[in-house]
C-alpha cells in the first residue's frame, strides 16, 4: 500500500510522521517529568511504546491518505462524510495500538496504565471511554494536518505543471506568430524587387542582369534570416544596404543614401529582418507623389544598454502618411512578441518635414538561442 502514493508525497508524509512521533514523545516525556519528577509512578506509556505506536499507525495513515485523495471532495455533501469516516477510522486505532505497543515492548511488566491490557470493546466501556475519545480526537487533528499538507503539495504540483504547460503553449504560440510575421515579409520584399528589375529589363538589360545577381544574393540572405529569430546587427545592415542599392539602380539619381558602415556596427543581436519593412517604406513612400530627390538615412547607436535604429526619408509635403501601415504594424508586433514593453517603435513626421521611423530595444549581447528563450519568457500573454 505504501507504493500507491507518489514518491515525493510519500517522502513528505514520512517526514511529517517522524516529526509527529518525535513531538509526541518529547511532549509526553516533559509532561511526565512535570507531574512525577522522581519517576516513582507511571502515568504515561514509555517512549519505546510511543514510537512503536506511531510505527503501527504509519501504514494506516498512508492507506487513509491514499484513499482520501482517490475519493476527492466533489460533490462535497457526499464526499465530506466519507472523508470524516476515513479520519475517524485512522484516529480510533491510536489508543488500541498504544496498548499493543506497550505489550510488545514490556510483555512481562505489570500493567500500570489504565488501558494496557484492555480489549477493543473495553475502550468504549465505563471510564476507559474518555481515554479512547481523547486519543481519537488528538490523532484526528493530526490526520487533518497530514491530509491538508499532502493536499496542498498536490495542488502546488498541479499548479506548477499547469504553469509549465502554459509556458510551453506560449512559446509554441510565439514561435508560430513570429514565423507568420516573417512569412509576411518575404513575399512582400520579393515582389517589390521583381517589380524593380522588370522596370530595367527593356531599357537597360546589363543593369537588369547585374540586379538579378544582386537579387540572388539578397534572396539567399532573406531565406537565411527567415529561418531564425535573431541576426547580428551587422548582417541586418548589410541586408538593408543591398536592398537600398538595388532600389537605387532603379530610381537612378533620385535616391540619395546615407548608410552606416556595417563592419563598424556593435556586435549585438536584433530580430531578423527588423529593418527591412522600414527601408521598404522609406523607398516606397519617399519616391511617391513627386519627382524630386529622396534622401534616405539609416542611423544606428547604442546608449545605456539601449539600441536605437532610425530610418529617415524625405517625402512630398502633401504625401505625409500615418504610422499604421502593414510594415510598421509588423515591426511593432514583432518587437512586442520579443521584448514586451521593453521595446518600442515610433513613426511620424519630424520637425524637418522628414518621415522618421525609430526602433528602441534592449542591447542583446548574447547569441540567438539564449535570446529566443528570454524573449519567449518575457512575451505578454494575449
C-alpha positions in Angstrom: 0.0 0.0 0.0 3.0 2.3 0.6 3.7 2.2 -3.1 0.3 3.7 -4.0 1.3 7.2 -3.2 3.8 9.0 -5.5 7.3 9.0 -4.0 7.5 12.8 -3.4 4.2 12.7 -1.5 5.2 9.6 0.4 8.5 11.2 1.4 6.7 14.3 2.6 4.2 12.3 4.6 7.0 10.2 6.1 8.9 13.3 7.3 5.7 14.7 8.7 5.0 11.5 10.6 8.6 11.4 12.0 8.1 14.9 13.2 4.7 14.0 14.8 6.4 11.0 16.5 9.2 13.0 18.0 7.0 15.8 19.1 4.5 13.4 20.8 7.3 11.5 22.6 9.0 14.7 23.8 5.7 16.2 24.9 4.7 13.2 26.9 8.1 12.9 28.5 8.1 16.6 29.6 4.6 16.2 30.9 5.6 13.1 32.8 8.6 14.8 34.4 6.4 17.7 35.4 3.8 15.5 37.1 6.2 13.0 38.6 9.8 14.4 38.7 11.1 11.4 40.7 9.7 8.9 38.3 8.1 6.8 41.0 4.8 6.4 39.2 4.0 5.6 35.6 1.1 7.8 34.4 2.0 7.5 30.7 3.4 4.9 28.3 7.2 4.7 27.9 8.8 6.3 24.9 9.6 3.0 23.1 5.9 2.1 23.2 5.0 5.6 21.8 7.4 5.2 19.0 6.1 1.7 18.2 2.5 3.1 18.3 3.4 5.6 15.6 5.1 2.9 13.6 1.9 0.8 13.8 -0.2 3.8 12.7 2.0 4.8 9.8 0.8 2.3 7.2 -2.8 3.0 8.3 -2.1 6.7 7.8 -0.7 6.2 4.3 -3.7 4.0 3.4 -6.2 6.5 4.6 -4.5 9.4 2.9 -4.3 7.5 -0.4 -8.0 6.6 -0.2 -8.8 10.2 0.7 -7.0 11.5 -2.4 -8.8 9.0 -4.6 -12.1 9.8 -3.1 -11.8 13.6 -3.5 -14.2 16.2 -2.3 -16.7 16.6 -5.1 -19.6 16.5 -4.6 -18.9 17.9 -1.2 -22.1 16.8 0.5 -21.5 13.2 -0.4 -17.7 13.1 -0.1 -17.3 15.1 3.2 -18.9 12.4 5.4 -16.8 9.7 3.8 -13.6 11.8 4.4 -14.5 12.2 8.0 -15.1 8.5 8.4 -11.6 7.8 7.0 -10.1 10.2 9.6 -12.1 8.6 12.4 -11.0 5.1 11.3 -7.4 6.1 11.5 -7.7 8.1 14.8 -9.7 5.4 16.6 -6.8 3.0 16.3 -4.4 5.2 18.2 -5.3 4.1 21.7 -5.6 0.3 21.0 -2.2 0.5 19.1 -0.6 2.1 22.1 -1.8 -0.8 24.3 -0.5 -3.2 21.8 2.9 -1.4 21.7 3.2 -1.5 25.4 2.5 -5.2 25.4 5.2 -5.7 22.8 7.8 -3.5 24.4 7.1 -4.8 28.0 5.4 -8.1 27.8 6.4 -9.2 31.3 5.8 -5.8 33.0 2.8 -5.3 35.3 0.0 -3.2 33.8 0.2 0.2 35.4 -1.6 2.2 32.7 -5.3 2.2 32.8 -5.7 0.7 29.3 -2.6 -1.5 28.8 -4.4 -4.9 28.9 -7.8 -3.9 27.8 -9.5 -5.4 24.8 -11.0 -3.3 21.9 -14.5 -3.4 23.4 -13.3 -2.3 26.8 -12.1 1.0 25.4 -15.6 2.1 24.9 -16.9 0.9 28.3 -17.1 3.0 31.5 -14.1 5.0 32.5 -12.0 3.8 29.5 -14.2 5.7 27.1 -12.6 9.0 28.0 -9.1 7.7 27.2 -10.2 6.3 23.9 -12.1 9.5 22.9 -9.2 11.8 23.9 -6.8 9.7 21.9 -9.1 9.7 18.9 -9.6 13.4 18.9 -5.9 14.1 19.3 -5.0 11.8 16.3 -7.9 13.0 14.3 -6.4 16.5 14.3 -3.1 15.1 13.4 -4.7 13.3 10.5 -6.3 16.5 9.4 -3.0 18.3 9.3 -1.4 15.4 7.3 -4.2 15.4 4.8 -4.1 19.2 4.4 -0.3 19.1 3.9 -0.5 16.4 1.2 -3.4 18.1 -0.5 -1.6 21.4 -0.5 1.5 19.8 -2.0 -0.6 18.1 -4.7 -2.3 21.4 -5.6 1.0 23.1 -5.8 2.4 20.4 -8.1 -0.6 20.7 -10.3 -0.3 24.4 -10.4 3.4 24.1 -11.3 2.6 21.6 -14.0 -0.1 23.9 -15.4 2.3 26.8 -15.4 4.9 24.7 -17.3 2.2 23.7 -19.9 1.2 27.4 -20.2 4.8 28.5 -20.8 5.2 25.7 -23.4 1.9 26.8 -25.1 3.0 30.4 -25.0 6.3 29.5 -26.6 4.7 27.5 -29.3 2.3 30.3 -29.9 5.1 32.9 -30.1 7.1 30.7 -32.4 4.1 30.3 -34.7 3.4 34.0 -34.5 6.9 35.0 -35.4 7.0 32.5 -38.3 3.8 34.1 -39.7 5.3 37.6 -39.3 8.5 36.6 -41.1 6.4 34.9 -43.8 4.7 38.3 -44.4 8.0 39.9 -45.1 9.5 37.6 -47.6 6.9 37.7 -50.4 6.4 41.5 -49.9 10.2 42.1 -50.3 10.5 39.7 -53.3 7.6 41.2 -55.2 9.0 44.7 -54.8 12.4 43.7 -56.1 11.0 41.8 -59.0 9.0 44.9 -60.0 12.2 46.9 -59.8 14.1 44.6 -62.1 11.2 44.4 -64.6 11.5 48.2 -65.0 15.1 47.8 -66.0 14.9 44.9 -68.5 13.6 46.8 -71.5 15.7 49.9 -71.5 18.9 48.7 -69.6 19.5 44.9 -69.9 23.0 45.0 -68.4 21.8 46.8 -65.4 18.9 44.3 -65.1 21.4 41.4 -65.2 23.5 43.0 -62.5 20.4 43.5 -60.4 19.5 39.8 -60.9 22.8 38.8 -59.5 22.3 41.1 -56.5 18.8 39.8 -56.1 20.1 36.2 -55.9 22.5 37.4 -53.1 19.6 39.2 -51.4 17.3 36.2 -51.6 20.0 33.9 -50.0 20.3 36.4 -47.2 16.5 36.7 -46.9 16.0 32.9 -46.7 18.8 32.6 -44.1 17.3 35.4 -42.0 13.8 34.0 -42.2 14.9 30.7 -40.6 16.0 32.3 -37.3 14.6 34.8 -34.8 17.7 36.9 -34.3 20.6 38.1 -36.5 23.7 40.1 -35.9 23.2 43.8 -36.4 26.0 43.8 -38.9 24.1 41.3 -41.1 20.9 43.3 -40.9 22.7 46.5 -42.0 24.4 44.6 -44.9 20.9 43.3 -46.0 19.4 46.8 -45.8 22.3 48.2 -47.8 22.0 45.6 -50.5 18.2 46.2 -50.8 18.6 50.0 -51.0 21.4 49.8 -53.6 19.1 47.6 -55.7 16.4 50.2 -55.4 18.9 53.0 -56.1 19.7 51.4 -59.5 16.0 51.6 -60.4 15.5 55.2 -59.4 18.9 56.3 -60.7 19.8 59.7 -59.3 16.7 60.2 -57.2 17.8 58.1 -54.2 20.5 59.6 -52.0 21.7 57.0 -49.5 23.4 57.7 -46.2 24.1 54.3 -44.6 26.3 53.3 -41.7 29.3 51.1 -42.1 28.1 47.6 -41.3 31.5 46.4 -40.3 31.7 49.1 -37.6 28.4 48.1 -36.0 28.5 46.8 -32.4 28.4 43.0 -32.1 24.8 42.8 -30.9 21.8 40.9 -31.9 18.5 42.2 -33.3 15.3 40.4 -34.6 15.8 39.1 -38.1 14.6 41.4 -40.9 13.5 44.0 -38.4 14.9 46.9 -40.6 13.5 45.5 -43.9 9.9 46.9 -43.6 11.3 50.3 -42.6 13.7 50.7 -45.5 11.0 49.4 -47.9 8.6 52.0 -46.6 11.3 54.7 -46.9 11.7 53.9 -50.6 8.0 53.3 -51.5 6.6 56.3 -49.7 9.6 58.6 -50.3 9.5 58.4 -54.1 5.7 58.5 -54.2 4.0 61.7 -55.3 6.9 63.8 -56.6 9.9 63.6 -58.9 12.5 65.2 -56.7 15.4 63.5 -55.0 14.7 61.4 -52.0 17.3 61.2 -49.2 17.3 58.0 -47.0 19.3 58.0 -43.9 19.9 55.0 -41.6 21.3 55.6 -38.2 22.3 53.2 -35.5 23.5 54.0 -32.0 23.8 52.3 -28.6 23.1 54.4 -25.4 22.8 53.0 -21.8 22.2 49.4 -22.9 19.5 50.5 -25.4 19.9 50.1 -29.1 18.5 52.9 -31.4 17.8 52.2 -35.0 16.3 55.1 -37.1 15.3 55.3 -40.8 14.7 58.8 -42.2 13.4 59.7 -45.6 12.2 62.9 -47.3 8.6 62.9 -48.6 6.4 65.1 -50.6 4.8 67.8 -48.5 1.3 66.6 -49.4 2.0 62.9 -49.0 2.8 62.5 -45.4 1.2 59.4 -44.0 0.2 58.0 -40.7 2.1 55.2 -38.8 -0.5 52.4 -39.4 1.0 50.7 -42.4 1.3 47.0 -42.7 5.1 47.1 -42.5 5.1 49.3 -39.4 2.5 47.1 -37.7 4.6 44.1 -38.5 7.7 45.6 -36.8 5.7 46.8 -33.8 4.1 43.4 -33.3 7.5 41.5 -33.6 9.0 43.9 -31.0 6.1 43.3 -28.7 6.5 39.5 -29.0 10.2 39.5 -28.4 10.5 42.3 -25.7 7.1 43.3 -24.5 7.2 46.9 -23.1 11.0 47.0 -23.2 11.0 47.9 -26.9 9.1 50.4 -29.0 8.6 51.7 -32.5 8.0 55.4 -33.1 6.9 56.6 -36.5 5.9 60.0 -37.8 6.9 63.4 -39.2 9.8 65.2 -37.6 10.3 69.0 -37.4 12.3 69.0 -40.6 9.5 67.6 -42.7 11.0 64.1 -42.9 9.4 60.8 -42.1 11.1 59.1 -39.2 10.8 55.5 -38.0 12.8 54.7 -34.9 13.2 51.4 -33.0 14.3 51.3 -29.4 15.2 47.9 -27.9 17.5 46.4 -25.3 21.0 45.6 -26.3 21.4 41.9 -26.8 25.0 40.7 -26.4 24.2 37.0 -26.3 23.5 34.6 -29.2 20.2 33.8 -30.7 19.4 30.7 -28.6 19.6 32.4 -25.3 17.8 35.5 -26.6 15.0 33.4 -28.1 14.3 31.8 -24.7 14.4 35.1 -22.9 12.1 36.7 -25.4 9.5 34.0 -25.1 9.6 34.1 -21.3 9.0 37.9 -21.4 6.3 37.8 -24.1 2.9 39.1 -22.9 0.0 36.7 -22.6 -2.6 37.6 -25.1 
